[in-house]
Amino acid sequence: MVVPNIVHGQRTRGLLYYLYGPGRKDEHTDPHMVAAWDPLLAPDPGREPSATLTELANVLDAPVLALSDKRRPAKPVWHCSVRTAPEDRHLSEAEWATIARRIVAAVGIAPDGDLKACRWVAIRHADDHIHIVATVIRVDGKRANRDNERRRAQAECRRLEVEFGLRRLNPGDGTAHRQPTGPEQHKARRTGRAQPARETLRERVRLAVASAADEAGFFAALGALGVLVERRRAPSGDALGYRVALPGDVDKSGVPVWFPGGKLAPDLSLPKIRARLAERAGTTPPPRQPATVAWRYAIGELDPVPAALGQADASGAGVLVEVGAVLDAAAAAARPVDVRVHLRRAQRAFENATRSRIRADHRAGVALSEAARGIVYSAGGDLPDLVLAAFVHTLIGAVSVAVLWHEAHQHAQQAEAARLALAHLRAAQQEASTEPLAALRSARPAARGLARYAQQVRSALPDQADRILADEDWPALAAQLQHAERNGSDGGALLQRAEAHRELDSATHPARVIIWRIVRLAGPAPAEARAAAAETRTGLAPASPGFRAADEWDARHSVPSDAARPAR
């Protein structure tokens, strides 16, 4: 794996001081130069006792300093760190030098054979990475042509992985969100934030989109989440764009650090958000209905996702966008801490699976968007563990098919992102189901009742009966059937509907799968839930979202991010 990270800065010597220094935690060892535009002209303070950082900075800066003040760029320093994976072998000095030359050539800093290109050096102070430092003004006084530099760097790194026999990353299509820079990560650690401001803002904006019925609702939700917002307006007063900041996240001058929506993620620009919200026109915010109703409704809308992903490409892309919205809402609203940790990690991973080069038809995901809003606006109170476990089970089914959908369209990064989300969802399922399954097992019917329910299984599901009755969760299923019957349901009919819902042959624990399906089937159908919501909405003022307090968000979302960082 060869991962480049490009940032731009103002002071060459300041960057060199850090790279040749001990590091923030004395992690830098033996800093020295492994390559340069001209090794004879580039002094190496790590190997030459007489060389100084100022001398090296002056040589690099010479083309910039030769320009008049008006022509000098505000950020003339180009910095690219290049890292290999922990499981990769350690590369030699010569190999790192080759990688540095290939990258500066690929991005336009120093094309092969160009004697008037930019000046650059590559510095190594650890086994697994190097830092390339350059200035963006060429020797002839022109600016380097660095159009699409990040994409070009990634493409070159994919070729280098093959040539050097390193772990290979999936090629990207430019739809992934921009990752936090090194300085942004250091600032988060320095200020005690759980993650860089860019990441927090992107997640809050996504949740605001998931909760909104229109543009006004979107901006209101941002305010409820504690986000500072500025809108760029046309002379007519119409908003052309927006930018967001976190309270307290300021620069050296005390000015808030603003991020335009489109810079947080490609799908968070105002035009892209408007395209999604346009399909919700005429809808109203759901009432603060009980959590059980909202989450059961979401289960009902997630159920058809596997079939929906078999439709036209544009419809499938639209469905995936709103599956992501449901996951955004669930990760924000889930109460058990252990489950929420895994849902948060799944949400972070699946975000990259909601975007592709296929233009989404957002009409296909309107019902899912309503389900996401229902979860966000659901009233407080306990959500039964069985309902939460059934929700995660249904979400696993949807994301499993999302993996196949992306694989069929050769979306390598999105498929990998969906697979990673799936792993986190399975961990969430394990956490969510342990206690309710144990409670069901302890409530197993007496021997006579157990025999009666076994006969129901043999009558309703003759082909699967032996596997179900041999499952360790069979006593729990019997208890669930007993509970359903006490609430007026027909156990045999529920079993038949559960099998007809989807095949059971691939299920490792068929009895457990049927439990989750019964939880879903014993609840109101989506249409019934929607009608009930409409009735309770009558005469009510629009509810405020369940994430009203920003400090509650910070307390509930301080989960370390360990999701994989796929290349852009």
N, C-alpha and C positions, 0 to 999 in steps of 0.2 A: 504494500500500500504506500503510495506517495501522495501526501496531502499538502497542497499549497494554500497559504493564507496571505492575501495581499492587503496591505494597508498603506495609507499615505500620511506623511508627516511634514513638519516644518524644519527641524533642526537635525542635520546629519551628525554633528558631534554628540548631541545628546543621546541619539540612538546608539552610536558607537560606544559611548561611555557605558551604557547598559550591557551591550553585547560582550564587551571585553572585561566587564566587571564580574564580581562574584555572584551576581543574581540576587534576587530578593531573599532567598533562603540558602545562600551559598551553594546553589545547585550547579553553577557553571564550573566546568573543569577544563583546564588547558585551553582557553580561548585562543584561536589562531585562524589565519586565513587559509582556505583550501583552493581558492581560485579568484581570478580578477580579470578585468578587461585587458590589463597588461601587467603581468607579475613584476616586470622590471620597474614600472612607474608607481606601483602601489606599495607603500611601506606597510609592514605588518608589525604593529606594536606587540603582538603575541610571540613573535619569533626574533625580532630585531631589537636589541636593547636600546639602541639610539632612536628608534622610531617612536613617535608620539601620536596620540589620538587626534590632536589638533592638526598635525601634519597630514594625516590620512584624510581627515575631513576637508581640509583645504584643497587637496588634490581632487577629491570627488566633486567638491562644490565649484571648482574653477569655471566650468562652462556656465553655471548659473550666475556666478558673480560677474561674469563678463557682460551680462545683459544689463540694460538700464533698469531702474527700479520699477518702471511701469510695465516692463515686459516680463519680469520675474513672476513665476507662478506662486500662489499663496502657499501651496504645499509641494515643494520641489522634491521631497524625499520619497522614494519608492522602496517599500520594505516587504519582502516575501519570505515567510518562514516555510520550510519544507520538511515534513516529518514522515517517518515510516511507522508501521504498526509495531506494537510490542512483540508480536510473534515473528516479525521479519528478522532476517539475519542482519548483523551490523555491516554496513557498507564501508568500503575502504575510502581513503582520502581521494584516490583517483576517481572512484565511482561518484562520490559526492561532487567532485569538480565537474564531471560530465553532466550530472543532473543540473547543476547551476547554469552551465553554458547552454544546455538545451532549453531551460525555462526562459532565460533572458532573451534567447533568440526567438522562442515561440511567441512571447508576448509583445515583441517589438522594442524592447529596451536595447538589445544589441543583436540585430540580425547577423547571421553568418556572413563573414566577408566585408561587413560594413565598417570601414576604418574611421568613420566620423560618428559612430553611434554613441550612446550614453556610456558613462563610466560606471562601473559596478565592482563590488567585491562580495565574496561568499565567506562567511565566518562560521566556524564550528566550535561549539563549546559543550557538546554532549554527543553520545554515540548515535542517537536516533534522529537528529535533525540538524539543519543548517539554517542560517539567516542570510538572505541576499539583500544587500543594501546598494541602492543606485540613486542617481539624480535623473530627473526626467528630461533634462535639456541635453541635447546632443552636443558633440564637440563643434559642430557647424552652427550652433545657436538655435536650431529648430527644436520644436518639441517632438518627442518620440510619438509615433503612431501606436497607441495602446488600446485601440478600440476592441471591446469584448475581451479585455485582458484576462479576466477570471476564467471565462469559458475556454480561452486558448490555453491557459495554464493547466486547467483540468484535463483537456484533451491530450496535451503532451505528457502529463503524469500518467494517464492510462496507458500510453505507449511505453513509458519507462517501466511501469510495473511488469509488463510482459517481457521486456528485454532483460530486466534484472532478476526475474523470477520471484517477484514479491507478491504478497497478497493483492488480489485484484479487486478494485472497487467497481461498482456498477456505473456505467456511463450515465451522465445526467442529461436533462433536456432543457435546463435553464428555468424550470418552474419551482425549484426549491427556494425557500426563504433565505435571506442573507444571514449568515452566522455572526454572532457578536465578535468584535475585534479583540485583540489581546488587551489593549488599554481598557476597553469596556469591561472585560472580565476582571482585570486587576482592580478597577474602580468598584465593582460590585463587592469584591472581597474586602477592600479597604473600608467601605461604608457599611459593611455588615448585611448587605442584601443577599437573599437566597439565590438570586440569579441576576444577570445583567438587565438593565432597564429595558433594552430592546426586546428581550424575551418576554418580560412581564407585560410590556405594552402590547406586543403582538397577541398574547393570549387573552388579554382583556378586550382588545378590539374584536377578536374572533367571537368572544362570548357576547359582546354587545350586538354583533351582527346576528348571532343565533337567537337573541332575545327580542329583536326588533320587528315590528310589523311595517314600519315605514322609516323614512330618513330622519324625521324628528325623533322617533323612538330610539333610533340608533345613537344619536348624539345625546339624548337624555340618559341612555344606558351607560354611555361612557362617563358622564358626570356622576352617575350613581356608583360607578366603580372607582371613583376617585381619580379619574384621568383628566389632566388639563388638555383643553382642546382649543385650537385656533383654526378658523375656516378662511380659506382664500376665496374672495368673492369677486364676481364680475360687476361692472358698473350698474347692472340691473339689480344687484343684490343677491343673485343666485350664487350658491356655493359652487366653486370650481374644483376645490380640493380641500384637504384638511391636514393638520399635523397634530401630534399628541406628545405629551411629556408627562413624567411622573413628578408629583410634588416632592421637592427636596433634591431632585436630580438636576444639579446646576453645573455650569462650567466655572472656570477660574474667576470670571467676572460676576458670578452670581446669577447668570441668565439661565433659564430652564433649557435643558438639552432637548431639542425638538426632533421628532422623527416623522416625516411624511408617511401617510398610510401605505403608499405603494413601495416605500423602502423597507417596510416591515415584512411584507410578503407581496408577491405579484397579484394576489386576489383581494388585497385590502385597499386598493386605490378606490376613490369615491365612485368612479364609473363602474367598476366591477361590483362594488357593494350595491349600487343602485340597480344593476341588472338582476341581482338576487332579490332585492326588496320589491322590485316591480311585480314579481309573481305573487307577492303577498298582499297586493293592493285590495283594499276593502275589508281585510280581516282586522280584528281588534285584539288587544292583549287578552290572553286567557285570564279567568279569575283565579284567585288563590284557592284552587281546589285541593283536596287532600292529596298528600304525596302518593298514596297507594293508587288513586285514580290516574294521576298524571303518568306514573311510571308504567302502569298496566297499559295505558293508551300507547305509550312509546313502544312497548313490547309488540303490540298489535301492528304498529306501523313498520317496525323492523322486520317482522315476519316475511313480508313479500319481497324484501330486498334481493335475495338470491334469484328469484324469478325476474325481477325488474332489471337485473344486470345482464340478462340475456336479451334485452331489447336493443334498440338502436344505440349506436355509440354515444350520441349526444345525450340521450336519456340516461344511459348508464353513468356518464360523467356527472350529470346533474344529481342523480341519486347519491353518488359517492360524496359529493359536496355536503349534502345534508345529513348523511350518516356521520360525517365529521362534526356537524353542528350538534347532533344528538350526543356524541361522545364529549364534545366541549361542555355541554350542559351537565351531563352526568358527572364528569370529573369535578365540576364546580359544586354540585349539589349533594353528592353522596356523603353520607354521614360517618360510617365506620372508618376510622383513620386508616387501618390496614388496607381496606378495599380502595379507599380514595388514593392512596399512594400508587397503587398499580394502575388505577384508571387514569391518573395524571400522566404516568409514563406512557400508557397506551395512547392517550390523546396527543402527547407531544410527538410520538412516532407517526401516528396515523395522519397527522396534518399534511405531511408530504405525499400521502396517498390520495389526497382529495384534489390535487392539481395535476393536470397533464396538458398536452398540446391539443387535446380534443375539446372543442368548444362545448361547454355544458348547456343542456336545455334545462333550465332551472324549474320549469313547470313540472318536471318529473319528480321533484323532491319537495313539493309544497306540503304534502301531508307530514313528511318527516320534519320539516321546519316547524310545523305547528306542534309536533310532539316535543321538539327541543324546547320551544317556548313554554310548553306546559310544564316541563321539568323545572325550568328556571323560575317560573312564577308559582310553583306549587307551594302550598302552605307548609308551615313547620309541622312537627309531629314525627312520630317514628314511622319509618318505612319497614314493613315486615321483611325479615331476612329472606324469606322464601321468594318474595317479589323481586328483591334486589338480585338474588342469585339467578332467578329466571330471566331477568333483564340482561345480565351479563352473558348468560348462556345464549340468548337470542342474538346479542351483539356479536358474539363469537361466530355464529353462523353467517352473519352478514359480512364480517371482515374476512372470513375464510374464502368466501366467494369473491371478495374484492381482490384477494391475492391472485386468484385464477383469472379474473378480468384483466388485471394489469399484465399478467404473464402473456395472455392471449394477444394483447396489444403491444407486446415487447417494451413495456415500460419497466425497465430493470430496477431503477431506483424506487419507483412507487411500489412495485411488488415487494421489494425488500423492506420498505417502510411498513407495509401492511403486515408482513410476516413478523416484524418486531412488535407491532401493536398487538398482534395475535398472541404472542408469547406473554406479554404483560396482562392481557385480558384473561388468559388461562390462569395466571397467578391470582388475579382478582377473583376469578370464579372459585378457586380453591379456598381463598379467604372468606368469600361470601357464603359458601355452601357448607362449610364445616359444622357450624353450630346448628343451623336449621335441619341438616340431615341427622345430626346426633339427636336432636329433639324428636324428630319423626321416628327414629329407630326406638327411642325409649317409649314412644306412644304406640308401639305396634299392637295390633289387635290380639286378643286372646286366641288360643289355638283354633277354636271353632270359627271365629271371624277370619283368621288367616287362611283357613281352608276354603272358606266361601269366596274370598277375594282371589285366591289361586284359581278357583274354578271360573271366575269371571275372566281372568287373564286367558285361560285355555279356550274359553268360548269366543272371546273377542279377538284374540291374537294367536291363533293356533300355530302359525309358522314361527313366532318369536317366543312362545310361552316358555320353552325349556331354558332359553338364554335369560329371560327376565327372571324366572323363579330361581335360577342359579346365581343371580347377581347379588353381591353383598348388600345392595341397597333395596332388595325386594321387601324386607320388613318396613322400610321407610315408605315405599310406594304403597303398600297396603294401608299404612296409617294415613297417607294422603288421600287414598280412595275413601276411607272411612270418614275423613274430615269433609270431603266433597259431598258425600251422601248426606251427612248431617246438615249440610247447607242446601239441600234440595236438588243436587245433581244426580244424574244416573251414572254410576261408576262404569258400567259396560259401555255406554255410549261415549263417555270421555276417553276410554281406552281406544275405541275404534277411531275416534277423531284424532287422537294423539298419533296413532300409527299412520293414518291417512295424510297427516300434515307433512311428513317427510319420512324417508326410509330410515330404518333402524339398523340395517346390516352393518354399517360402518361404526356404530356406537360401541365403545368399549364397555360402557356401563348403561345398557339399555333401560334398566329400571330407573336410573337417575335421570336420564333424558326424558322419560315419560313424566316424571315428577314435575320437571320444569314446564313441560308442555301442558300438563293439567293445570298448573298454577296460571298459565296464560289463558287456557280455554275456559277455566272456571270464572274468569273475570269478564267484565263487559267487553263486547266487541268494539272496535274502533268507532264505528258509526254510533253506537249507543253512548260511548264515552263522550263523543263530540256533541251529541244531542243533550246529554246531561250538563255538559259545560255551558252550552248555549242557554239552557234554562237558568242555571245559577248565575249567569252573567247579567240577566235582566235586572235593571235597576241598580246595578253596581257600578261604581266609578272604576276606571281602569286601575288595576293593581300595580303596585310598585314591584320591581323584580326582587327575588329573594336574596340578591347580593347587594342590598342597599349600602352596607357599610364597607368602605374600602379596607379598613383595618381588619375586618373579618376575613376578607379575601387574603390579605397578607398572612394572617395566622393559619388559614386553612390550606394555603398553597405553597408553603415553604418546604417543598419536596425537592431534594437534590435531583438535578437532571442527569440521568445516565443513559438517555436514549442515544442510539448511534447517530453519528453526524455524517450522513451521506454527502458525497461531493455534489456540488451544484450542477 
